[in-house]
Amino acid sequence: MATLFWVMTVGGLAIWAFVVGFSLYASRWKRAPVSEASAGKVILLAGVVFPVTVLTALLSYALWLMPSLRPFGGAEQAGLRIEVVGNQFWWRVVYHAADGSAVVSANEIRMPVGERVEFSLASADMIHSFWIPSLGGKMDLIPGRTNRLSLLATKAGTYRGQCAEFCGVSHASMAFPVVVMEPAAFDAWLDARRAPSPAAETGDPGQALFMREGCGNCHSVAGTPAAGTSGPDLSHVGSRLTIGAGLLRNDTDTLARFVAHATALKPGSQMPAYLGLPVEERAALAAWLKELQ
């Protein structure tokens, strides 16, 4: 997209320079009348041939670039498919590997550098828009339809993604970090997410609170009885960079704060506020969630 921008800029400047230069020539240096035949040639060459040639070249270059934004448009094939489902106001993320295995996550995307990734985009409620500005253009998530987008990250780092279609009161708080990793590190990260977090099977007091308060009715935690699907999967929530879909940094203090004030921090979310929990119980619950690495 950056290359396309610069090519279009150069093309636009070429047209601008030609028009301005020709105007100056006609108004300052060539002030004598011209014949009808000469005027006809000027109209044909400057008004038809030149703009059509330049604009056709720019359009052809843009069309030549477009296949690289589709899953199988270029020579490279997408070896990883990431399914993203937009919800008010969070993202369900499922990694589908070439061997058919799947890893469920939420509100964060990780992808390998230098490898093409196909994104399968859908919506559970209304129109959202998936956008990682540093990596590519926007693609809408439309109820009842699956759109596809292909992205190729060329530099490791952490980028910001955002919903770019107004979808309700917390639209601006529907973001997600995108972590682009070296292929070996990404493979190791994905392998670690295939199994439950060790903290899920420890019988921690925080886990007992999680189940007692009915959190498992909405959230899933692999390795526990919690199997809800109406909220984000929390199997490895402690390893994510943020909570609340890019809303807050992920640490025990903000986890406890979000548990107690979810609806105030994220208006329109369906998660109830647990203000009635004692402070020490909130802290225990947050500590257990953070241990779900």
C-alpha positions as CSV (number, residue, x, y, z in Angstrom):
1,M,0.0,0.0,0.0
2,A,2.9,2.3,0.7
3,T,4.3,1.5,-2.7
4,L,1.0,2.2,-4.3
5,F,0.7,5.5,-2.5
6,W,4.1,6.7,-3.7
7,V,3.5,5.6,-7.3
8,M,0.1,7.4,-7.3
9,T,1.7,10.5,-5.8
10,V,4.4,10.5,-8.5
11,G,1.8,10.0,-11.2
12,G,-0.4,12.8,-9.8
13,L,2.6,15.2,-9.5
14,A,3.5,14.4,-13.2
15,I,0.0,15.4,-14.3
16,W,0.0,18.5,-12.1
17,A,3.5,19.6,-13.4
18,F,2.4,19.1,-17.0
19,V,-0.8,21.1,-16.6
20,V,0.9,24.0,-14.6
21,G,3.9,24.1,-17.0
22,F,1.6,24.1,-20.1
23,S,-0.5,26.8,-18.5
24,L,2.5,29.0,-17.8
25,Y,3.8,28.4,-21.3
26,A,0.5,29.4,-22.9
27,S,0.0,32.5,-20.7
28,R,3.5,33.9,-20.5
29,W,5.7,32.7,-23.3
30,K,3.4,31.7,-26.1
31,R,1.0,34.5,-26.3
32,A,0.6,34.7,-30.0
33,P,-2.5,33.2,-31.6
34,V,-2.3,29.6,-32.8
35,S,-3.9,28.0,-35.8
36,E,-7.0,25.8,-35.5
37,A,-4.9,22.8,-36.6
38,S,-2.3,23.4,-33.8
39,A,-5.1,23.9,-31.2
40,G,-6.6,20.6,-32.3
41,K,-3.3,18.8,-31.8
42,V,-2.9,20.4,-28.4
43,I,-6.3,19.2,-27.3
44,L,-5.8,15.7,-28.6
45,L,-2.3,15.2,-27.1
46,A,-2.6,17.2,-23.9
47,G,-6.3,16.7,-23.2
48,V,-6.7,13.1,-24.3
49,V,-3.5,11.1,-25.0
50,F,-1.4,12.3,-22.0
51,P,-4.0,11.9,-19.2
52,V,-5.4,8.7,-20.6
53,T,-1.9,7.2,-20.8
54,V,-0.9,8.2,-17.3
55,L,-4.2,7.2,-15.6
56,T,-4.3,3.9,-17.5
57,A,-0.7,3.2,-16.3
58,L,-1.6,4.0,-12.7
59,L,-4.9,2.0,-12.8
60,S,-3.0,-1.0,-14.3
61,Y,-0.4,-0.9,-11.6
62,A,-3.1,-0.7,-8.9
63,L,-4.9,-3.7,-10.4
64,W,-1.6,-5.6,-10.6
65,L,-1.1,-5.1,-6.9
66,M,-4.6,-6.1,-5.8
67,P,-4.2,-9.9,-5.9
68,S,-1.6,-9.7,-3.2
69,L,-4.4,-8.5,-0.8
70,R,-6.4,-11.7,-1.5
71,P,-5.7,-15.1,0.2
72,F,-4.4,-16.8,-2.9
73,G,-3.8,-14.0,-5.3
74,G,0.0,-14.2,-5.7
75,A,2.7,-16.7,-5.9
76,E,2.7,-17.2,-2.2
77,Q,0.1,-19.4,-0.5
78,A,-1.4,-18.8,2.9
79,G,-0.3,-21.6,5.2
80,L,-2.2,-20.3,8.2
81,R,-5.8,-19.2,8.4
82,I,-7.0,-17.0,11.2
83,E,-10.7,-16.8,11.7
84,V,-11.9,-13.6,13.2
85,V,-15.5,-13.0,14.4
86,G,-16.6,-9.5,15.5
87,N,-18.8,-9.1,18.5
88,Q,-20.0,-6.1,20.4
89,F,-17.4,-5.2,21.5
90,W,-14.7,-7.9,21.2
91,W,-13.0,-10.3,18.8
92,R,-13.1,-14.1,18.7
93,V,-9.9,-15.4,17.1
94,V,-9.3,-18.9,16.0
95,Y,-6.1,-20.1,14.5
96,H,-6.5,-22.9,11.8
97,A,-3.2,-24.6,11.0
98,A,-2.4,-26.5,7.8
99,D,-2.7,-29.8,9.7
100,G,-6.4,-29.1,10.6
101,S,-5.9,-28.2,14.2
102,A,-7.4,-25.1,15.8
103,V,-6.5,-22.8,18.7
104,V,-9.1,-20.5,20.1
105,S,-8.2,-17.1,21.5
106,A,-9.6,-13.5,21.7
107,N,-8.8,-9.8,21.3
108,E,-5.3,-10.4,20.2
109,I,-3.7,-11.6,17.0
110,R,-0.3,-13.2,16.5
111,M,1.2,-14.0,13.1
112,P,4.6,-15.0,11.7
113,V,6.8,-12.5,9.9
114,G,7.5,-13.2,6.3
115,E,4.6,-15.6,5.9
116,R,1.3,-14.9,4.2
117,V,-1.7,-15.3,6.5
118,E,-5.4,-15.6,5.4
119,F,-8.0,-13.9,7.5
120,S,-11.5,-15.3,7.5
121,L,-13.8,-12.5,8.7
122,A,-17.4,-12.7,9.9
123,S,-19.7,-11.0,12.4
124,A,-21.9,-12.3,15.1
125,D,-24.2,-9.3,15.4
126,M,-23.7,-6.2,13.2
127,I,-21.2,-4.8,10.7
128,H,-17.7,-4.4,12.0
129,S,-14.5,-3.5,10.1
130,F,-11.2,-5.3,10.6
131,W,-8.2,-2.9,10.1
132,I,-4.5,-3.2,10.9
133,P,-3.3,0.1,9.3
134,S,0.4,-0.9,9.3
135,L,-0.3,-4.1,7.4
136,G,-3.1,-3.5,5.0
137,G,-6.5,-2.1,4.2
138,K,-9.9,-2.5,5.9
139,M,-12.3,-5.4,5.4
140,D,-15.8,-5.4,6.7
141,L,-17.3,-8.2,8.8
142,I,-20.9,-8.6,7.8
143,P,-23.5,-10.8,9.5
144,G,-24.3,-13.9,7.4
145,R,-21.3,-13.5,5.2
146,T,-17.6,-14.5,5.3
147,N,-15.1,-12.1,3.8
148,R,-11.4,-13.0,3.2
149,L,-8.3,-10.9,3.5
150,S,-4.7,-11.8,3.0
151,L,-1.8,-10.1,4.8
152,L,1.9,-10.4,4.7
153,A,3.9,-8.9,7.6
154,T,7.5,-8.0,6.6
155,K,8.8,-6.7,9.9
156,A,8.5,-8.2,13.4
157,G,6.9,-5.9,16.0
158,T,3.6,-5.0,17.8
159,Y,1.0,-3.1,15.8
160,R,-2.5,-1.8,16.6
161,G,-5.7,-3.1,15.1
162,Q,-9.0,-1.4,15.3
163,C,-12.7,-1.8,14.4
164,A,-13.1,0.8,11.7
165,E,-16.9,0.7,11.3
166,F,-19.1,2.4,14.0
167,C,-20.8,-0.5,15.8
168,G,-22.2,0.9,19.0
169,V,-21.3,2.8,22.1
170,S,-18.0,1.1,22.7
171,H,-16.9,1.1,19.1
172,A,-13.8,3.1,19.8
173,S,-12.8,0.6,22.5
174,M,-12.9,-2.4,20.2
175,A,-9.2,-2.7,19.4
176,F,-6.6,-5.5,19.4
177,P,-2.8,-5.7,19.5
178,V,-1.1,-7.5,16.6
179,V,2.1,-9.2,17.5
180,V,4.3,-10.2,14.5
181,M,6.8,-12.8,15.6
182,E,9.7,-14.7,14.0
183,P,8.3,-18.0,12.6
184,A,10.0,-20.3,15.1
185,A,8.8,-18.1,18.0
186,F,5.3,-18.1,16.6
187,D,5.2,-21.9,16.1
188,A,6.4,-22.3,19.7
189,W,3.7,-19.9,20.9
190,L,1.0,-21.6,19.0
191,D,2.0,-25.1,20.2
192,A,1.9,-23.9,23.8
193,R,-1.7,-22.7,23.3
194,R,-2.9,-26.1,22.1
195,A,-2.8,-27.4,25.7
196,P,-4.6,-26.0,28.8
197,S,-2.6,-23.5,30.9
198,P,-1.0,-25.3,33.9
199,A,-2.8,-22.9,36.2
200,A,-6.1,-24.2,35.0
201,E,-5.7,-27.5,36.8
202,T,-4.2,-26.3,40.1
203,G,-7.4,-25.9,42.1
204,D,-6.6,-22.3,42.8
205,P,-9.0,-20.3,45.0
206,G,-9.4,-17.9,42.1
207,Q,-10.7,-20.8,39.9
208,A,-13.2,-21.7,42.6
209,L,-14.4,-18.1,42.6
210,F,-14.6,-18.1,38.8
211,M,-16.9,-21.1,38.8
212,R,-18.9,-20.0,41.8
213,E,-19.8,-16.6,40.2
214,G,-20.9,-18.3,37.0
215,C,-18.2,-16.8,34.8
216,G,-17.9,-20.2,33.0
217,N,-21.4,-19.7,31.6
218,C,-20.0,-17.0,29.3
219,H,-16.3,-17.8,29.1
220,S,-14.3,-20.9,28.3
221,V,-11.1,-21.9,30.1
222,A,-9.5,-25.1,28.7
223,G,-8.9,-27.7,31.4
224,T,-11.8,-26.5,33.6
225,P,-15.6,-27.1,33.4
226,A,-16.0,-23.5,32.1
227,A,-17.2,-23.8,28.5
228,G,-19.2,-20.7,27.8
229,T,-19.1,-19.2,24.2
230,S,-20.9,-15.9,24.6
231,G,-17.8,-14.2,25.9
232,P,-14.1,-14.2,25.0
233,D,-12.1,-17.4,25.6
234,L,-9.9,-17.0,28.6
235,S,-7.8,-20.2,28.4
236,H,-4.6,-18.2,28.1
237,V,-5.8,-14.7,29.0
238,G,-2.8,-14.0,31.3
239,S,-0.4,-14.0,28.4
240,R,-2.2,-11.4,26.4
241,L,-1.0,-7.8,26.2
242,T,-4.3,-6.2,27.0
243,I,-7.8,-6.9,28.4
244,G,-11.1,-5.6,27.3
245,A,-10.1,-5.7,23.6
246,G,-7.2,-3.3,23.8
247,L,-8.8,-1.3,26.5
248,L,-6.3,-1.8,29.4
249,R,-2.9,-3.3,29.9
250,N,-3.0,-6.8,31.3
251,D,-2.0,-7.0,34.9
252,T,-3.6,-8.2,38.1
253,D,-4.7,-4.7,39.1
254,T,-6.5,-3.9,35.9
255,L,-8.0,-7.4,35.7
256,A,-9.5,-6.9,39.2
257,R,-10.7,-3.4,38.1
258,F,-12.3,-4.7,35.0
259,V,-14.1,-7.5,36.9
260,A,-15.6,-4.9,39.2
261,H,-16.4,-2.2,36.7
262,A,-16.8,-3.9,33.3
263,T,-19.9,-2.0,32.3
264,A,-18.5,1.4,33.4
265,L,-15.2,0.8,31.6
266,K,-16.8,-0.6,28.5
267,P,-20.4,0.7,28.1
268,G,-22.6,-1.7,26.2
269,S,-20.7,-4.8,27.0
270,Q,-22.7,-7.8,28.2
271,M,-20.4,-8.6,31.1
272,P,-22.0,-7.7,34.5
273,A,-20.1,-5.7,37.0
274,Y,-19.1,-7.7,40.1
275,L,-19.0,-4.8,42.6
276,G,-20.4,-7.1,45.3
277,L,-17.3,-9.2,45.4
278,P,-15.0,-8.4,48.3
279,V,-11.7,-6.8,47.4
280,E,-9.7,-9.8,48.4
281,E,-11.9,-12.1,46.3
282,R,-11.5,-9.8,43.3
283,A,-7.7,-9.9,43.8
284,A,-7.7,-13.7,44.0
285,L,-9.8,-14.0,40.9
286,A,-7.5,-11.6,39.0
287,A,-4.4,-13.4,40.2
288,W,-5.7,-16.7,38.9
289,L,-6.6,-15.2,35.5
290,K,-3.2,-13.7,35.2
291,E,-1.6,-17.1,35.8
292,L,-3.5,-18.5,32.8
293,Q,-0.4,-18.1,30.6
